[in-house]
């Protein structure tokens, strides 16, 4: 029996509209939530192998008075991939041009996980947006993180999937057992319904991508870059929302990153890992609303 989404009811009353825009010759699909006439605009960038669905629990907890935009990253969900070979500069340019196409250069920019690297690179490259939020940022090289050995194994996994014949390669990438192991590793909640729902979300959306090559290029970009390398060029008002049980970047590394960007506001949630957007979206929404100068959601 499918698990019940803890956030479905709140999300169902928030106006939602799907659109798309061509950015540098490639179509990016995006979703708008809440009040499109609101002066408060928030653009969210999701993590590796996810799509816009992953950040919807935060939208549900934020409420309808903020205008939220969530694109599917190029190559994921239903957005077209970037021209190959794609690297962090390609993603930074895409984000800058996407925001310009939507006239969203006054929006607050939010990035989760791999999205934090994309946002960090774009901020360092001169993105004019004045405020930014990083959730579970990749604050240090993933190959040196708490699960560095697992990251190296993942590199081999993605390279093997790209090298195998097409059918075998796609079967390896979409292998449900491998996806479930990843999900079990990252989920920290003891709530059986929430845990099952998280696994179902990964089963449903983790394997929506354009091609094996685009996945491999995105993965290599994610493990060869981190937000710390862009810290000297980030001058925006910044808030970091991190978790004390994050297996991707340990808490001391998050604190070090925050110390390297003057004025950074650091908020820590306990008992949660890399899935703050699934396990503690209320925590995220509360601090986002405060960062935006709003009172608590009704």
C-alpha positions as CSV (number, residue, x, y, z in Angstrom):
1,X,0.0,0.0,0.0
2,X,1.5,3.4,-1.0
3,X,2.5,5.7,1.9
4,X,0.5,8.9,2.5
5,X,2.3,12.1,1.7
6,X,2.5,14.2,4.9
7,X,2.5,17.3,2.8
8,X,-0.2,16.5,0.2
9,X,-3.1,18.4,1.8
10,X,-1.1,21.7,2.3
11,X,0.3,21.5,-1.2
12,X,-3.1,20.8,-2.8
13,X,-4.4,24.3,-1.9
14,X,-1.4,26.2,-3.3
15,X,-2.0,27.3,-6.9
16,X,0.4,25.5,-9.2
17,X,1.2,26.1,-12.9
18,X,3.7,24.4,-15.3
19,X,5.5,26.4,-17.9
20,X,8.7,26.1,-20.0
21,X,11.3,28.4,-21.5
22,X,14.1,28.0,-24.0
23,X,17.4,28.8,-22.5
24,X,20.4,28.9,-24.9
25,X,18.5,26.6,-27.3
26,X,17.4,24.0,-24.8
27,X,14.0,23.8,-23.2
28,X,13.7,24.1,-19.4
29,X,10.5,23.2,-17.7
30,X,9.5,24.9,-14.5
31,X,6.7,25.1,-12.0
32,X,5.3,28.1,-10.3
33,X,3.5,28.0,-6.9
34,X,1.6,30.4,-4.8
35,X,0.9,34.1,-5.5
36,X,2.4,35.0,-8.9
37,X,1.8,38.7,-8.1
38,X,3.7,38.5,-4.8
39,X,6.8,40.8,-4.6
40,X,8.5,38.0,-2.8
41,X,9.9,35.5,-5.4
42,X,11.9,32.4,-4.5
43,X,13.7,30.3,-7.1
44,X,14.6,26.8,-5.9
45,X,17.2,24.6,-7.6
46,X,17.0,20.9,-6.7
47,X,19.8,18.3,-6.2
48,X,21.4,15.6,-8.4
49,X,19.0,13.1,-10.1
50,X,16.0,14.7,-8.5
51,X,13.4,17.0,-10.1
52,X,11.1,19.8,-8.9
53,X,8.9,17.3,-6.9
54,X,11.6,17.0,-4.3
55,X,11.3,20.6,-3.1
56,X,7.5,20.6,-3.0
57,X,7.3,19.8,0.7
58,X,9.0,23.1,1.4
59,X,6.5,24.8,-0.9
60,X,3.7,23.1,1.1
61,X,5.0,24.4,4.4
62,X,5.8,27.9,3.0
63,X,2.2,28.6,2.1
64,X,0.6,30.6,-0.8
65,X,1.9,34.1,-0.1
66,X,5.4,33.5,-1.7
67,X,5.8,33.1,-5.4
68,X,8.0,30.0,-5.8
69,X,9.6,28.8,-9.1
70,X,11.2,25.4,-9.3
71,X,12.8,24.3,-12.6
72,X,13.8,20.7,-13.5
73,X,17.6,21.0,-13.8
74,X,18.8,20.5,-17.4
75,X,18.8,16.8,-18.2
76,X,16.6,15.8,-15.3
77,X,12.8,15.5,-15.0
78,X,11.5,16.7,-18.3
79,X,14.0,19.5,-19.0
80,X,16.4,19.1,-21.9
81,X,20.1,18.4,-21.1
82,X,22.8,21.0,-21.5
83,X,25.1,20.7,-24.6
84,X,27.8,18.1,-24.0
85,X,30.3,18.3,-22.4
86,X,28.6,20.1,-19.5
87,X,30.5,21.3,-16.5
88,X,29.9,23.6,-13.6
89,X,30.4,26.7,-15.8
90,X,27.6,25.3,-18.1
91,X,25.2,25.0,-15.1
92,X,26.1,28.5,-13.8
93,X,25.5,30.0,-17.2
94,X,22.2,28.1,-17.5
95,X,21.0,29.4,-14.1
96,X,21.9,33.0,-15.0
97,X,20.2,32.9,-18.3
98,X,17.1,31.1,-16.9
99,X,16.7,33.8,-14.3
100,X,17.1,36.5,-16.9
101,X,14.5,34.8,-19.2
102,X,12.0,34.9,-16.3
103,X,12.9,38.4,-15.2
104,X,13.8,36.9,-11.8
105,X,17.0,38.8,-11.0
106,X,15.4,40.2,-7.9
107,X,14.4,36.7,-6.6
108,X,15.9,34.9,-3.7
109,X,17.9,31.9,-5.0
110,X,17.8,28.6,-3.1
111,X,19.9,25.5,-3.9
112,X,19.8,22.1,-2.3
113,X,22.7,19.6,-2.5
114,X,24.0,19.7,-6.1
115,X,21.8,22.7,-6.6
116,X,23.9,24.5,-3.9
117,X,27.0,24.0,-6.1
118,X,25.1,25.4,-9.1
119,X,23.9,28.4,-7.1
120,X,27.3,29.0,-5.5
121,X,29.0,29.0,-8.9
122,X,26.4,31.4,-10.3
123,X,26.7,33.7,-7.3
124,X,30.5,33.8,-7.7
125,X,30.1,34.4,-11.4
126,X,28.3,37.6,-10.7
127,X,24.6,36.7,-10.3
128,X,22.9,40.0,-9.4
129,X,20.4,38.5,-6.9
130,X,20.9,39.9,-3.5
131,X,19.9,37.0,-1.3
132,X,20.6,33.3,-1.4
133,X,19.7,30.2,0.6
134,X,21.7,26.9,0.7
135,X,20.1,23.7,2.1
136,X,22.4,20.8,2.8
137,X,25.1,22.5,0.7
138,X,28.0,20.5,-0.6
139,X,30.4,22.4,1.6
140,X,33.5,20.2,0.9
141,X,34.6,17.8,-1.8
142,X,32.4,14.8,-1.7
143,X,35.3,12.5,-2.3
144,X,36.7,13.6,1.1
145,X,33.4,13.6,3.0
146,X,32.1,11.1,5.6
147,X,31.3,8.7,2.8
148,X,34.3,9.3,0.5
149,X,34.7,5.6,-0.2
150,X,31.0,5.3,-1.2
151,X,31.4,8.4,-3.5
152,X,34.3,6.7,-5.3
153,X,32.2,3.6,-5.7
154,X,29.5,5.8,-7.1
155,X,31.9,7.2,-9.6
156,X,32.7,3.7,-10.9
157,X,28.9,3.0,-11.0
158,X,28.1,5.9,-13.2
159,X,31.1,5.3,-15.5
160,X,30.1,1.7,-15.9
161,X,26.5,2.7,-16.7
162,X,27.8,5.1,-19.4
163,X,30.2,2.5,-20.9
164,X,27.8,-0.5,-21.1
165,X,25.6,-1.1,-24.1
166,X,22.5,1.1,-24.0
167,X,20.0,-1.4,-22.5
168,X,22.3,-2.6,-19.8
169,X,23.5,0.9,-19.0
170,X,20.0,2.2,-18.5
171,X,19.1,-0.9,-16.5
172,X,22.0,-0.3,-14.1
173,X,21.2,3.4,-13.7
174,X,17.5,2.7,-12.9
175,X,18.2,-0.4,-10.8
176,X,15.6,-0.3,-8.0
177,X,17.8,-2.1,-5.5
178,X,20.6,0.5,-5.9
179,X,18.1,3.4,-5.7
180,X,16.6,1.9,-2.5
181,X,20.1,1.4,-0.9
182,X,20.8,5.1,-1.6
183,X,17.4,6.1,-0.1
184,X,17.8,3.9,3.0
185,X,21.2,5.5,3.6
186,X,20.1,9.1,3.4
187,X,16.8,8.8,5.2
188,X,17.1,9.2,9.0
189,X,13.5,9.5,10.1
190,X,12.1,6.7,12.3
191,X,8.5,7.5,11.2
192,X,7.6,4.4,9.1
193,X,5.1,6.3,6.9
194,X,7.4,9.1,6.1
195,X,10.3,6.8,5.5
196,X,8.2,4.7,3.1
197,X,7.0,7.8,1.3
198,X,10.6,9.1,0.9
199,X,11.5,5.7,-0.7
200,X,8.5,6.0,-3.0
201,X,9.6,9.5,-4.1
202,X,13.0,8.2,-5.0
203,X,11.6,5.2,-6.8
204,X,9.3,7.5,-8.8
205,X,11.5,10.5,-9.6
206,X,15.2,9.4,-9.2
207,X,15.4,7.8,-12.6
208,X,13.9,10.6,-14.8
209,X,16.8,11.8,-16.9
210,X,17.5,12.5,-20.6
211,X,20.5,10.3,-21.2
212,X,23.3,8.3,-19.6
213,X,25.8,10.8,-20.7
214,X,24.0,13.8,-19.2
215,X,23.7,11.9,-15.8
216,X,27.4,11.1,-15.9
217,X,28.4,14.6,-16.7
218,X,26.2,16.0,-13.9
219,X,27.6,13.5,-11.4
220,X,31.2,14.3,-12.3
221,X,30.4,18.0,-12.0
222,X,28.8,17.3,-8.5
223,X,31.8,15.4,-7.1
224,X,34.5,17.6,-8.7
225,X,33.1,20.8,-7.3
226,X,31.8,22.1,-4.0
227,X,30.5,25.4,-2.6
228,X,33.7,26.2,-0.7
229,X,35.7,26.9,-3.9
230,X,33.2,29.6,-4.8
231,X,33.1,31.2,-1.3
232,X,35.5,34.0,-2.0
233,X,33.2,35.3,-4.8
234,X,29.9,35.1,-2.8
235,X,28.9,38.5,-1.4
236,X,25.1,38.1,-1.2
237,X,23.2,37.9,2.0
238,X,23.3,34.2,2.7
239,X,21.5,31.7,4.9
240,X,22.6,28.0,5.2
241,X,20.2,25.4,6.5
242,X,22.1,22.3,7.5
243,X,21.6,19.0,9.4
244,X,23.7,17.4,12.0
245,X,23.5,13.9,10.5
246,X,24.2,14.8,6.9
247,X,26.3,11.9,5.3
248,X,27.4,14.0,2.4
249,X,29.0,16.9,4.2
250,X,29.8,16.7,7.9
251,X,28.6,19.5,10.2
252,X,32.1,20.9,10.9
253,X,32.6,21.4,7.2
254,X,29.3,23.3,7.0
255,X,30.4,25.5,9.9
256,X,33.7,26.1,8.2
257,X,32.0,27.2,5.0
258,X,29.7,29.5,6.8
259,X,32.7,31.2,8.5
260,X,34.3,31.8,5.1
261,X,31.3,33.9,3.8
262,X,31.0,37.0,6.0
263,X,27.5,37.5,7.5
264,X,26.3,34.0,6.7
265,X,23.3,32.9,8.9
266,X,23.7,29.3,9.8
267,X,20.7,27.2,11.1
268,X,21.1,23.6,12.2
269,X,18.4,21.0,12.5
270,X,19.1,18.0,14.7
271,X,18.3,14.3,13.9
272,X,18.1,14.9,10.2
273,X,20.5,14.0,7.4
274,X,20.8,15.1,3.7
275,X,17.0,15.1,3.2
276,X,16.0,18.2,5.0
277,X,13.5,18.9,2.2
278,X,11.7,15.6,3.0
279,X,12.2,15.2,6.7
280,X,12.2,18.8,8.0
281,X,10.5,21.1,5.4
282,X,8.7,22.9,8.3
283,X,12.1,23.8,9.7
284,X,13.3,25.0,6.3
285,X,10.0,27.0,5.6
286,X,10.1,28.6,9.1
287,X,13.6,30.0,8.5
288,X,13.0,30.9,4.9
289,X,10.0,32.9,5.8
290,X,12.0,34.7,8.5
291,X,14.8,35.3,6.0
292,X,12.3,36.8,3.7
293,X,10.9,39.1,6.4
294,X,7.6,37.2,6.8
295,X,5.7,36.1,9.8
296,X,5.0,32.4,10.4
297,X,2.7,30.8,7.8
298,X,-0.9,30.5,8.7
